[in-house]
Each structure stands twice: as structure tokens, then as C-alpha cells.
């Protein structure tokens, strides 16, 4: 299970953070793109990414709203999200996780920590997708009485 085959989109309105994260992810062997806003991220076609790193506080649509929209759309609901944000209160973290985020990293952060969490989230996501591919759907037989006729 190779986690580095995952394409990552970094959404952050701070150029230095966004570009630094993308560069570090590339050095670690990931394919990484950046978007300066939630609107730009949506225009890129988020469905093509295997992981999103989202800032929360951005102009226009914030990261929480973007996550909410993505999790409500069946085409993007399964894409893992890690919030990277200066909003670091317990209430903020709980709100982000309840929106469906897979992890929440407060700023400032270390690149080693980000990479370790990216690896963990992508590993879980790949494992879960493999399990889903291997599962069969079974339905219960209709209730029948001992004689084989249908029960009311």
C-alpha cells in the first residue's frame, strides 16, 4: 500500500505556507498542488485529489464551509481532509472533526508532523478503500415459517 501515490491539494491563502507545504510534500515524493482559496480549489476539480490540506481562515469561503460542501457531495465525500490552521481552540478542533475532517493540525506546525499525519491519513484511507472493494453485499433472506411459506 503506497501512500505516496496520493495526489494532495493544499488550500491556504498564505503563499509562503501553501508553497512551502507543496514543496516539502514533493520532496517527500507526493504530487502536490496549491490553491489560494476555497473557490480556486473548487475550480481545480477536487474530485481528482486523494487528500486535502485545508486552512480554515481564508477570504471568501472558509475551510469549514468548503469541507461542509465536500462532505455533502457524494462525489467528494470520501476525500480525506486535514485542517492546518491557526484556529487552535478545542471548540475549533471539535468543529472541524465533526465536519468530517480526518485530522486537525494547529499552526505553527512542523513539516515532520504534517508528513507523519499525511502518511497516517492516506494509509487509513487506502486501507478503507481496499476493504470496500473486497466487501460483498449480503441481504437477509425473507422471513419464512418452518413450512417454507412467507411469514406475514
C-alpha positions in Angstrom: 0.0 0.0 0.0 1.9 3.0 -1.3 0.7 6.3 0.4 2.9 8.4 -1.8 0.8 7.8 -4.9 -1.9 10.1 -3.4 -2.3 13.5 -5.1 -2.6 16.2 -2.5 -4.2 19.7 -2.8 -3.0 22.3 -0.3 -5.6 25.1 0.2 -4.2 28.1 2.1 -4.4 31.8 1.4 -0.8 32.4 2.8 1.5 32.0 -0.2 4.6 31.0 1.9 2.7 28.3 3.8 1.0 26.9 0.7 4.1 26.9 -1.4 6.3 25.6 1.4 3.9 22.7 2.1 3.7 21.8 -1.6 7.5 21.9 -2.0 8.0 19.7 1.1 5.4 17.2 0.0 7.0 17.0 -3.4 10.4 16.4 -1.7 8.8 13.5 0.2 7.6 12.0 -3.1 4.0 13.2 -3.2 2.3 15.0 -6.1 1.1 18.3 -4.6 -0.8 21.3 -6.0 -1.8 24.5 -4.3 -4.9 26.7 -4.3 -5.0 30.2 -2.6 -8.8 30.0 -1.8 -11.6 27.6 -1.5 -13.1 28.9 -4.7 -9.8 28.2 -6.5 -9.8 24.7 -5.0 -13.3 24.0 -6.3 -12.3 25.3 -9.8 -9.4 22.8 -9.9 -11.8 19.9 -9.6 -11.3 18.5 -6.1 -12.5 15.0 -7.2 -9.1 14.3 -8.7 -7.3 14.6 -5.3 -6.7 11.9 -2.7 -6.2 14.3 0.2 -6.9 17.9 1.0 -4.8 20.1 3.4 -7.2 23.0 4.3 -6.6 26.2 6.1 -9.8 27.4 7.9 -9.4 31.2 7.9 -9.5 32.3 4.3 -11.1 35.2 2.5 -14.5 34.3 0.9 -15.4 30.8 1.7 -13.6 29.5 4.7 -12.2 26.0 5.1 -15.0 24.8 7.3 -17.6 25.7 4.7 -15.5 24.1 1.9 -15.3 20.9 4.0 -19.0 21.0 4.7 -19.8 21.2 1.0 -17.4 18.5 0.0 -18.8 16.1 2.7 -22.3 16.7 1.5 -21.4 15.8 -2.1 -21.3 12.0 -2.8 -18.6 12.6 -5.4 -16.2 14.2 -2.9 -17.4 13.0 0.5 -14.8 10.3 0.7 -11.8 12.6 0.1 -9.8 12.8 3.4 -9.3 16.3 4.8 -6.6 17.5 7.2 -7.1 21.0 8.6 -4.0 23.1 9.1 -5.0 26.2 10.9 -4.3 28.9 13.5 -7.8 28.2 14.9 -6.5 26.1 17.7 -9.1 26.0 20.5 -10.8 22.7 21.5 -14.1 24.0 20.1 -12.5 24.7 16.7 -10.8 21.3 16.6 -14.0 19.5 17.6 -16.0 21.5 15.0 -13.5 20.6 12.2 -13.5 16.9 13.1 -17.3 16.8 13.4 -17.5 18.3 9.8 -15.7 15.1 8.7 -12.0 16.1 8.8 -9.6 13.2 9.3 -7.1 15.2 11.3 -6.6 18.8 12.6 -3.2 20.3 12.9 -2.8 23.7 14.7 -0.3 26.3 13.3 2.5 26.6 13.8 3.4 23.1 12.8 6.5 21.1 12.0 6.8 19.6 8.5 7.7 16.2 10.0 4.5 16.2 12.0 2.5 17.1 8.8 4.1 14.4 6.8 3.6 11.8 9.5 -0.1 12.7 9.7 -0.5 12.8 5.9 1.0 9.3 5.8 -1.4 8.1 8.6 -4.5 9.5 7.0 -3.6 8.3 3.5 -2.7 4.8 4.9 -6.1 4.6 6.6 -7.9 5.9 3.5 -6.2 3.4 1.2 -6.9 0.6 3.7 -10.6 1.5 3.9 -10.9 1.7 0.1 -9.3 -1.8 -0.2 -11.8 -3.1 2.4 -14.7 -1.5 0.5 -13.5 -3.1 -2.8 -13.3 -6.5 -1.2 -16.7 -6.4 0.6 -19.7 -8.2 -0.8 -23.3 -7.0 -0.1 -25.4 -9.7 1.5 -29.1 -9.4 2.2 -31.0 -11.4 4.7 -33.5 -13.9 3.3 -37.2 -13.1 3.7 -38.6 -14.4 6.9 -40.3 -17.8 6.4 -42.1 -20.1 8.7 -41.0 -23.7 9.1 -43.1 -24.9 6.2 -41.2 -22.6 3.8 -44.1 -20.2 3.2 -43.7 -16.5 3.8 -44.5 -15.2 7.2 -46.9 -12.2 7.5 
